[in-house]
Amino acid sequence: MQAWEPVEIESIVPGLDLHWHLDRSIVQYVITKVSPHVLNQWSDIVIRNLKNWPEQTPYLALHDLSNRGVGIAYATQVQFDILNLAIRPAARDKAEDLIANQEGMKATVALLFNSFHSGYVGQTFARLSGSKLSLVKYEAFYDRVAALDWLKERRLVASEEEKE
């Protein structure tokens, strides 16, 4: 079992930190406060990370909305479009272009909710929403370790597919 301690932590703005795992092959966006400023910064950081992501390496991200009250506040701020890799609608096209123009790039996002009311609401929306970005695979979780293990498995699957 992986301990899942980050190899690096970046503080972006109050309310948004990045935790890097497995030699920076998995990025965890930890949201502790939801505001338009935090969401705009998060959107900008996602685009930055997509631009700088190593070629032929799957983009693996954990959108950590597990802090109490964050899930429903986030869903409301993004008009319940929680399956948007780039967070803000204006950044969606940029993210789509970055993924589509990088040959063989795959993106996988785990959404982490808490087990309180907002978590149930968030997971319901995750099930009901359809991704407008078909190159991205999404999965919802209540457990951080399970989410990171799932992303690690996606990394291994991509490595095996590359060998074939």
Secondary structure by P-SEA (a helix, b strand, c coil): cccccccccccccccbbbbbcccccbbbbccccccaaaaaaaaaaaaaaaaaccccccbbbbbcccccaaaaaaaaaaccccccccccccaaaaaaaaaaaccbbbbbbbbbbcccaaaaaaaaaaaacccccccbbbbbbccaaaaaaaaaaaaaaaaaaaac
